[in-house]
Amino acid sequence: MKRICVLSSFKRSLKKLTPQDRKQLANGLEEFNSFLVTGNAPAGLGFKKINHDKFEFRISIRLRVVVKAEGDDYCFVLAGNHDDVKRYLRSFR
């Protein structure tokens, strides 16, 4: 059974989002949850691997969510734009 956890870095990144981005994020998280349950990713989700244990999925054209996979657990790490994701990934080189 797959579980979802939320890291403190994700909570901090939510504070930087606009109310409109937060609504879009809520809808995107529902799509991600249904993807975990059914295994079928909607075309707009854009779920892809960006590092050996980190994945990214698309909320909108400019908003992305970084997820870290740990066994059957998926931990939300970051919500932000492309630059935020690149900055996060640079810290792991």
C-alpha positions, 0 to 999 in steps of 0.5 A, spaced: 500 500 500 502 506 497 502 512 503 504 519 502 507 523 507 509 531 507 515 534 509 516 540 512 520 543 506 513 542 502 509 546 508 514 552 507 514 552 500 506 552 500 507 559 504 510 562 498 504 560 493 498 565 491 491 563 493 490 561 486 496 556 485 494 553 492 487 551 489 491 548 482 495 544 487 489 541 491 486 539 484 493 536 482 494 533 488 487 529 487 490 527 480 496 524 483 492 521 489 488 517 483 494 516 480 497 512 486 490 508 487 489 506 479 496 506 476 494 510 470 497 517 470 493 522 466 496 525 460 497 532 464 500 530 470 507 529 467 509 524 472 517 523 471 523 521 474 528 527 475 533 523 480 534 516 482 529 517 487 526 523 486 520 525 481 516 531 479 509 532 476 506 538 473 500 542 476 500 547 471 504 550 466 509 553 471 508 550 478 511 543 479 511 538 485 517 534 487 516 527 490 521 523 493 520 515 493 522 511 499 519 504 498 512 504 498 512 511 501 511 518 497 514 524 500 512 531 498 518 535 498 517 541 494 512 545 490 514 551 486 516 553 479 522 550 474 527 555 478 525 552 485 526 545 482 533 546 479 535 550 485 533 544 490 536 539 485 543 542 485 543 541 492 544 534 491 550 534 486 
